[in-house]
Amino acid sequence: MLREFDLDSLQGTAAYFVKAFDKVTQYLLSLDPDRLLAGFKAVAEGKDPQTEAKLNLYGGWEDRWSLLRGHTMGHYLTALAQAYRQTRRGKQDINELLAARINYTVGQLKACQDRSSTGYLFASPETHFDVVEGKRTGQQWVPWYTMHKIMAGLVNVHKYTGNQEALEVAAKLGDWAYARTSRWDQDLQRRVLKVEYGGMNDVLYELYEYTKKPEHLAAAHKFDEDDLFAAIAEGKNVLVNKHANTQIPKFIGALHHYRLLGEAAAFYYQAARAFWEIVIRDYTYVTGGNSQSEHFRQPGALDATRDNLNNETCNAYNMLLLTRELFKLSADVKYTNFYERAFFNEIMASLNPETGMTTYFKPMGTGYFKAFATPTESFWCCTGTGMENFTKLNDSIYFHTDTDLYVNLYISSKLYWKEKGLLLTQQSTLPETDKVRFTVDTAPREKLTIKFRVPEWLAADQEMTVKINGILYSAEQTKGYLAISRAWQDSDEIELHLPLAVWVSRLPDNKNVVAFSYGPVVLCTCFGTEQMVVEPHWASVKATTPDGVKIKDYIVLQHDPIEHWLDNINNNLVKTPGKLEFTLRGTDEDDNFKFKPYYREYKERYGIYFRLLTSGSRS
């Protein structure tokens, strides 16, 4: 099994990524922890925040009306902890601020929990859980979903900072969860698991790894939805019209079950692998995102469901969690290829780099735009996962075994592998150029194999090449990696040449609807800022295209049949010299549509997918 590096062993140096991290960290520190704590304190005092008009709560999903109140606390703690871990080397002033914020917030949560005889800690009364179980009538949304976020935040604070108090609070919550779930018979378990519960199995399995309490293991298994896992493990797509982000965390938990118990739990590994394959095959757009209005629709109906409500950002967050764990177990390069695609074109694409705010949806319908959260009046689920996404940007660039270093992503960074004595610098200018350079600043103490991923997007007629200290090196390609094994020396330099090309992606339910990529990045063209009006959506907001805003969602080929034009795409979508910009040839939009990396566009309406028509067939 491959292992990840500690976040403090990694330093991102790419300017765009550093700015993203800094913006989101600034946002975290701008938030008032007492406003996030207000609901917890009210409940600890025996009050219901929903009826307490004077509470100084934040707006949006954290407001009095919201029955998801408290979920942000978990994301907030995780993001603070990740940012703390990443700033331990350098940025000492920020690191100290983060530490103080973490310690204060955890201390306040402990004070709230100490007022409960059962270990209950939540920002809504415990009656919400009773309603889910059918023990009483009343209001409830998804209390176990929110509980997962809170517990995960506490566990992650302990994981990344060593804060023992956070683990103690999480352990008491685990005891509370066991006391409640141990009373479930099979019918009640099925009733409860019909309501979204996040990754409760996952977080309880992780808690068990720290506490070794059999009660926490038993509680985790109560959230394993074995009937669902069995159907998926057999390759059956039983996901139609199901809420997508309800499903994904279940399989992260299933995989954790397998990682913990090994071959005795192999069924859970098979379920997780099969689920991943179904989502990629039936529901995934070129960006790596999925869903329409938060749901999986008919398999392969991607063109039919392209609109302003695609690609919930939480889905990408969770698919990447699942993907990296599958990769660690298998070393299968297909997982890393997907990870790269979704990381650039879903996660990085979700950010407004000026404000640090993130998206809920990312429309695949042509002509819409990205709508971003507000700092204090949104607090959507995707606001929370957004906090987490941008405080762990470096966590999947490198992996390792005892003898091998895997280089998975080509992003400028520094790696310090303490156990080997290796200090490695990566300088990447992808996709502006096709070169990536590595410098062995401090050589490892013993022979080491470095495995460089061979991307799936390489130009079809060219190969990836390697030079070591300026001399071409014949590296063996095995299972999607070029492997170089040697006794490295200080100042050794490795240069990779990764030939770039334009690639075409077609939708399964309409092969004439296409999108373009260049290397790892999806391309889009922009349509300006006319009437960029958002409307309410039941979960967040949605981008609109009001009457009078004209968007052209098709391209007419002037001479060539569609297949011929696509076969020659690198002659028909041409890079502008000196710019990361592409223009069409042989169409009615030659030199008009300017295609650029989608993940960097955040101010305008855009189009990724276009219908291809031939001259005379316009409709």
Order of alpha helices (4+ residues) and beta strands (2+ residues): beta-beta-alpha-alpha-alpha-alpha-alpha-alpha-alpha-alpha-alpha-alpha-alpha-alpha-alpha-alpha-alpha-alpha-beta-beta-beta-beta-beta-beta-beta-beta-beta-beta-beta-beta-beta-beta-beta-beta-beta-alpha-alpha-beta-beta-beta-beta-beta
